[in-house]
Amino acid sequence: MTYYAYTSNFGSNDVSVVNTVADTVIATIPVGNNPTGSAVTPDGSKTYITNTADSTVSVIDNATATVFATIMVGVAPEGVAITPDGTRAYVANTLGNSVSAISTASNTVIATITCSGKPSGLAITPDGTRVYVANNASGSVAVISTASNSIITNISLGTDPYGVVITPDGTRAYVANISFNSVSVIDTATNTVLTTVGVGTIPRVRLFRPMGLWSM
């Protein structure tokens, strides 16, 4: 099976599609201004790109490598994540202090959730029930219920969180604190901070890798 990497090119306002077998760019797709975040639907049919300067999301048909829909969201969207069942995309609107919930069937905004303090990165639990949103300016993480599209709690970190990832079993959320050079570990059962780990400068969390893939 061939896999493809979709790269948002902030400066050239396009997306590069990389064939990961041949390590070559097979398509360059024009999108909006200053594309930032990207997320692919679980079935691999569509890619959602946040265009920070346009306050839009471009929807790419992966089969044809073309944009077939453009969705207006809040101001300066950055992070985007898609539910495991592929029915919704959630977008963090950094300067709009909100999260847009998008129906992937109609490519329309079905809810706007008000957040505090420049939401940036976000991640969805494996069961699809909650969205964890890093509110950079307020030093907190908002937890959104996907059933009601409302915030069920805010977790205070006292830092400046930027990115979020969730473990494959859904028990932990790891939050990168971009200026504090640390990562906060959240217990998703209790929505409390378990510990804070010191790391390098300006951290950003991205993904998890099974232990067996590391060479020791």
Order of alpha helices (4+ residues) and beta strands (2+ residues): beta-beta-beta-beta-beta-beta-beta-beta-beta-beta-beta-beta-beta-beta-beta-beta-beta-beta-beta
